[in-house]
Amino acid sequence: MLATHRLRVLLEVHRAGSIAGAARELRLSPSAVSHQLARLEQETGVGLVERGAQSLRLTTAGRRLAGRAQEVLDLLRAAEKDLLAQARADSGQLSIGFFASAGYRLLPTALGRFAGRHPGVELDLEEGQPHELLPALERGDIDLLVVFEHPLDPWQAPVGVEVVPLFDEPQLVVLPPGHPAARRDRLRLADLAAEPWITTYGTGTPVLSVLERAAALEGFTPRIRCRSDHYEVTIGLVRAGLGVALVPGLGVQGATGVELRPVRGERLHRRIGVAVRPTNPNPAVRAFIACLREAVITGVAGATAGAAGR
């Protein structure tokens, strides 16, 4: 492989038209320039310079290589600029993966803070379930991933991935307006065992939603009327009186026309966190996690807790 410092020597000789001129530009002695040219000719196996008694000029091969040397040095300068940009949290690029209900309020709040502080960072957002996006995080295609975990449906972070915890989010029972169970301040799932339910598709083997796992612990099998992984659909069906639902706090933010009640159960919550690669050098990752934590402290967790108290 050709040494870049020798390519620069060749380029300066081409520009200056002499060894002495190149030596002045490079702050080297003329003998050092001559030595580097000779070494470059040995590496390439091609004559690059024609030396006369009173002159020096590059051969055709030398001129072609000098042109390539300019291209190489331009690419190296561009790479250095990119690295300098990535070394600062106020420039560069940040790729973020997130699940849908995090996009209702948590992510927009954090993104607003981050963009205000670091407007020079280019943001790339990708929505998907945590298990769908984890491979992209492992490959380095995304820098961080907002994730959740249910105690009733736990998962293990892959090797090389670390999950930074943010907060625990309560599960809420969603009832149609005027439902008799809404008279109570807090419910058990078994209180609604006879109701039709709207739930998610679920995961695992067998494939079960969190509702089905929690109901099994309370001794009943819920009658599922519809499944949807979109909480807007779930809430709309409950609002229309077609059933009741168990929805995490982030999924009901801004919901109207339904009754929300906390549900009893030690494991009926979601753990919200951020999955990252600890070896990722991008400083914008740390800056964005700080914004996520601020969003939790100043609003999102409070709104979730408020929904639980309604």
BELGIKA-V250341 format. One record per backbone hydrogen bond with DSSP energy under -0.5 kcal/mol. CO is the residue of the C=O (numbers start at 0). NH is the residue of the N-H. Records with the same first field share a line. If there is no record, write none. Layout:
CO=NH ; NH
This chain:
2=6
3=7
4=8
5=9
6=10
7=11
8=12
9=13
10=14
11=15
12=16
17=21
18=22
19=23
20=24
21=25
22=26 ; 27
28=32
29=33
30=34
31=35
32=36
33=37
34=38
35=39
36=40
37=41
38=42
39=43
40=44 ; 45
47=58
48=50
49=51 ; 56
54=51
56=49
58=62
59=63
60=64
61=65
62=66
63=67
64=68
65=69
66=70
67=71
68=72
69=73
70=74
71=75
72=76
73=77
74=78
75=79
76=80
77=81
78=82
79=83
80=84
81=85
82=86
84=87
85=282
87=90
91=121
93=123
94=142 ; 143
95=125
96=145
97=127
98=101 ; 102
99=102
100=103 ; 104
101=106
104=108
105=109
106=110
107=111
108=112
109=113
110=114
111=115
112=116
113=117
117=120
119=91
121=93
123=95
125=97
128=131 ; 132
129=133
132=136
133=137
134=138
135=139 ; 140 ; 141
136=139
142=276
143=96
144=274
146=272
148=270
149=152
150=153
152=149
157=160
161=163 ; 275
162=164
163=273
166=271
168=269
169=248
170=262
171=246
172=174 ; 260
173=244
174=258
175=178
178=181
179=182
180=183
184=261
186=263
187=190
188=191
189=192
191=194
194=222
195=243
196=198 ; 224 ; 225
197=245
198=227
202=207
205=207
207=202
208=212
209=213
210=214
211=215
212=216
213=217
214=217 ; 219
215=218
219=221
221=223
222=196 ; 224
225=198
228=230
229=232 ; 233
230=234
231=235
232=236
233=237
234=238
235=239
236=241
237=240
243=197
244=173 ; 246
246=171
247=250 ; 251
248=251
249=252
251=254
256=176
258=174
260=172
261=186
264=267
266=268
267=170
268=150
269=168 ; 271
270=148
271=165 ; 166
272=146
273=163
274=144
275=161 ; 277
276=279
281=284 ; 285
282=286
283=287
284=288
285=289
286=290
287=291
288=292
289=293
290=294
291=295
292=296
293=297
294=298 ; 299
295=300 ; 301
298=302
299=303
300=304
301=305
302=306
303=307
304=308
305=309
306=309
307=261
